[in-house]
Amino acid sequence: MRKFNFILLLIFAGQVFASPAERGKNPLGLDEAQQAQMQAVKQKQHERMQAAREEIMADSKAEMATFLTTEQMEKLESMHEHRKEHAQMRKHKSHKKHRKNKRNKE
């Protein structure tokens, strides 16, 4: 539970650093060195959050395997893969739409 709370804290902190309205701007007035340092911290944060998420998912999967049948676990994996594919498609569409809107503004 503590790890979950920590992850939530990191997520909200990440939103403060890079809200969509401020992306690409420099509201703190950082110089180039500070911007590089901030980017390094954000990258490290992203990597730590990803690792924590993967650990939590693995723990959950192991716990589920204690009471689900083999067939149910396979179906669950299939559902997760389908969800990932669907998310990738949405992400790709969103990215294309963003690029198109950006070109229209220029």
Backbone as numpy.savetxt, mean C-alpha at the origin, in Angstrom:
# Nx Ny Nz CAx CAy CAz Cx Cy Cz
-2.07 -7.74 18.06 -2.89 -6.54 18.06 -2.02 -5.28 18.06
-0.92 -5.34 18.79 -0.02 -4.19 18.84 0.55 -3.86 17.47
0.91 -4.92 16.73 1.48 -4.73 15.40 0.44 -4.10 14.47
-0.81 -4.54 14.60 -1.89 -4.00 13.77 -2.06 -2.51 14.05
-2.05 -2.13 15.32 -2.18 -0.71 15.67 -1.02 0.09 15.12
0.17 -0.49 15.17 1.36 0.18 14.64 1.21 0.40 13.14
0.71 -0.59 12.45 0.52 -0.46 11.00 -0.49 0.63 10.69
-1.59 0.68 11.44 -2.57 1.74 11.24 -1.94 3.11 11.46
-1.13 3.21 12.48 -0.45 4.47 12.75 0.43 4.87 11.57
1.16 3.92 11.01 2.02 4.21 9.87 1.22 4.62 8.65
0.09 3.97 8.46 -0.76 4.31 7.31 -1.24 5.75 7.42
-1.74 6.13 8.59 -2.23 7.49 8.77 -1.10 8.50 8.68
0.06 8.15 9.20 1.22 9.04 9.10 1.60 9.24 7.64
1.54 8.17 6.86 1.85 8.26 5.44 0.89 9.17 4.71
-0.37 9.17 5.12 -1.34 10.03 4.49 -1.06 11.50 4.78
-0.54 11.77 5.97 -0.20 13.14 6.32 0.95 13.64 5.46
1.96 12.78 5.23 3.12 13.19 4.45 2.79 13.37 2.97
1.86 12.59 2.45 1.64 12.63 1.00 0.17 12.60 0.65
-0.57 13.61 1.10 -1.98 13.65 0.74 -2.09 13.97 -0.75
-3.14 13.50 -1.40 -3.26 13.73 -2.85 -3.22 15.21 -3.23
-3.76 16.08 -2.39 -3.79 17.51 -2.71 -2.39 18.13 -2.68
-1.48 17.52 -1.90 -0.15 18.08 -1.75 0.91 17.35 -2.56
0.55 16.26 -3.20 1.53 15.50 -3.96 2.15 16.39 -5.03
3.46 16.37 -5.11 4.15 17.19 -6.10 4.43 18.61 -5.64
3.91 18.97 -4.45 4.15 20.31 -3.91 5.16 20.18 -2.79
5.57 21.31 -2.27 6.55 21.34 -1.20 6.03 22.25 -0.07
4.97 21.81 0.64 4.34 22.68 1.65 5.25 22.96 2.84
6.26 22.13 3.07 7.16 22.35 4.20 8.35 23.23 3.83
8.49 23.54 2.56 9.60 24.35 2.11 10.94 23.64 2.26
10.96 22.34 1.97 12.17 21.55 2.12 13.19 21.89 1.04
14.46 21.91 1.42 15.49 22.07 0.40 15.73 20.71 -0.26
16.60 20.66 -1.26 16.80 19.41 -2.00 17.30 18.28 -1.12
18.20 18.58 -0.21 18.74 17.55 0.69 17.63 17.00 1.59
16.79 17.89 2.12 15.69 17.46 2.97 14.67 16.65 2.18
14.41 17.05 0.95 13.49 16.30 0.11 14.02 14.89 -0.12
15.31 14.76 -0.36 15.91 13.44 -0.56 15.80 12.61 0.71
16.05 13.24 1.85 15.94 12.53 3.12 14.49 12.10 3.38
13.56 12.99 3.08 12.14 12.67 3.28 11.74 11.50 2.38
12.21 11.52 1.15 11.90 10.43 0.23 12.47 9.12 0.73
13.68 9.15 1.30 14.29 7.93 1.84 13.48 7.40 3.01
13.00 8.30 3.88 12.19 7.87 5.02 10.88 7.26 4.53
10.26 7.90 3.53 9.01 7.38 2.99 9.21 6.00 2.36
10.32 5.83 1.65 10.60 4.53 1.02 10.80 3.46 2.09
11.54 3.80 3.12 11.77 2.86 4.23 10.44 2.51 4.91
9.61 3.52 5.10 8.30 3.30 5.71 7.46 2.35 4.85
7.48 2.59 3.55 6.72 1.74 2.63 7.19 0.29 2.71
8.51 0.11 2.72 9.07 -1.24 2.79 8.71 -1.94 4.10
8.78 -1.19 5.20 8.44 -1.77 6.50 6.96 -2.13 6.57
6.10 -1.28 6.02 4.67 -1.55 6.03 4.36 -2.78 5.18
5.02 -2.89 4.03 4.82 -4.04 3.16 5.23 -5.32 3.87
6.39 -5.29 4.53 6.88 -6.47 5.25 5.93 -6.84 6.39
5.44 -5.84 7.11 4.51 -6.11 8.21 3.21 -6.68 7.68
2.74 -6.14 6.57 1.49 -6.65 5.97 1.66 -8.11 5.55
2.79 -8.41 4.91 3.03 -9.78 4.48 3.11 -10.73 5.66
3.73 -10.28 6.75 3.82 -11.12 7.95 2.44 -11.37 8.55
1.63 -10.34 8.61 0.27 -10.48 9.14 -0.54 -11.43 8.27
-0.42 -11.28 6.96 -1.16 -12.15 6.04 -0.72 -13.60 6.21
0.58 -13.83 6.35 1.09 -15.19 6.53 0.59 -15.79 7.84
0.60 -14.98 8.91 0.08 -15.45 10.20 -1.39 -15.82 10.10
-2.16 -14.98 9.43 -3.59 -15.23 9.27 -3.83 -16.50 8.46
-3.06 -16.65 7.40 -3.19 -17.83 6.54 -2.88 -19.10 7.34
-1.83 -19.06 8.14 -1.46 -20.22 8.96 -2.56 -20.54 9.97
-3.14 -19.51 10.54 -4.22 -19.72 11.51 -5.45 -20.32 10.83
-5.79 -19.81 9.65 -6.94 -20.33 8.91 -6.72 -21.79 8.52
-5.49 -22.14 8.20 -5.18 -23.51 7.78 -5.43 -24.51 8.90
-5.53 -24.02 10.13 -5.77 -24.94 11.25 -7.21 -25.41 11.29
-8.13 -24.67 10.66 -9.53 -25.09 10.73 -10.22 -25.22 9.38
-9.60 -24.74 8.30 -10.18 -24.91 6.97 -9.67 -26.20 6.33
-10.51 -26.78 5.50 -10.07 -27.98 4.77 -9.12 -27.57 3.65
-8.46 -28.54 3.06 -7.55 -28.27 1.95 -8.29 -27.60 0.80
-9.48 -28.11 0.50 -10.29 -27.54 -0.58 -10.66 -26.10 -0.28
-11.03 -25.81 0.97 -11.39 -24.45 1.35 -10.19 -23.51 1.25
-9.02 -23.99 1.65 -7.81 -23.17 1.54 -7.48 -22.87 0.07
-7.65 -23.88 -0.78 -7.40 -23.67 -2.21 -8.36 -22.65 -2.79
-9.62 -22.75 -2.39 -10.63 -21.80 -2.87 -10.31 -20.39 -2.36
-9.88 -20.29 -1.12 -9.51 -19.00 -0.55 -8.35 -18.40 -1.32
-7.34 -19.20 -1.63 -6.20 -18.73 -2.42 -6.66 -18.25 -3.79
-7.55 -19.00 -4.39 -8.07 -18.62 -5.70 -8.80 -17.28 -5.63
-9.58 -17.10 -4.57 -10.30 -15.84 -4.38 -9.32 -14.68 -4.21
-8.25 -14.90 -3.45 -7.25 -13.86 -3.24 -6.57 -13.49 -4.56
-6.22 -14.50 -5.35 -5.58 -14.23 -6.64 -6.51 -13.45 -7.56
-7.77 -13.82 -7.57 -8.75 -13.12 -8.40 -8.85 -11.65 -7.96
-8.87 -11.44 -6.65 -8.96 -10.08 -6.10 -7.72 -9.27 -6.49
-6.54 -9.90 -6.43 -5.31 -9.21 -6.82 -5.35 -8.79 -8.28
-5.78 -9.71 -9.13 -5.86 -9.42 -10.56 -6.82 -8.27 -10.82
-7.95 -8.29 -10.14 -8.96 -7.25 -10.30 -8.40 -5.90 -9.83
-7.67 -5.90 -8.72 -7.08 -4.67 -8.20 -6.05 -4.13 -9.18
-5.26 -5.00 -9.78 -4.26 -4.57 -10.76 -4.94 -3.92 -11.96
-6.05 -4.50 -12.40 -6.78 -3.93 -13.53 -7.30 -2.54 -13.18
-7.87 -2.38 -11.98 -8.37 -1.07 -11.55 -7.24 -0.08 -11.45
-6.11 -0.51 -10.90 -4.95 0.36 -10.75 -4.47 0.82 -12.12
-4.40 -0.11 -13.06 -3.94 0.22 -14.41 -4.89 1.22 -15.06
-6.19 1.02 -14.93 -7.16 1.94 -15.51 -7.04 3.31 -14.88
-6.90 3.34 -13.56 -6.78 4.60 -12.84 -5.53 5.34 -13.28
-4.42 4.62 -13.44 -3.17 5.23 -13.86 -3.30 5.82 -15.26
-3.93 5.07 -16.16 -4.11 5.57 -17.52 -4.99 6.82 -17.52
-6.04 6.81 -16.70 -6.94 7.95 -16.62 -6.19 9.17 -16.07
-5.37 8.96 -15.04 -4.59 10.04 -14.45 -3.64 10.64 -15.49
-2.95 9.77 -16.25 -2.02 10.25 -17.26 -2.76 11.05 -18.33
-3.95 10.59 -18.71 -4.73 11.28 -19.73 -5.14 12.66 -19.21
-5.62 12.73 -17.97 -6.02 14.01 -17.39 -4.84 14.96 -17.27
-3.69 14.43 -16.92 -2.49 15.25 -16.77 -2.10 15.85 -18.12
-2.18 15.05 -19.19 -1.86 15.55 -20.53 -2.82 16.64 -20.95
-4.10 16.48 -20.61 -5.11 17.47 -21.00 -4.89 18.81 -20.29
-4.33 18.78 -19.08 -4.08 20.02 -18.34 -2.91 20.80 -18.91
-1.97 20.09 -19.54 -0.76 20.75 -20.07 -1.02 21.48 -21.33
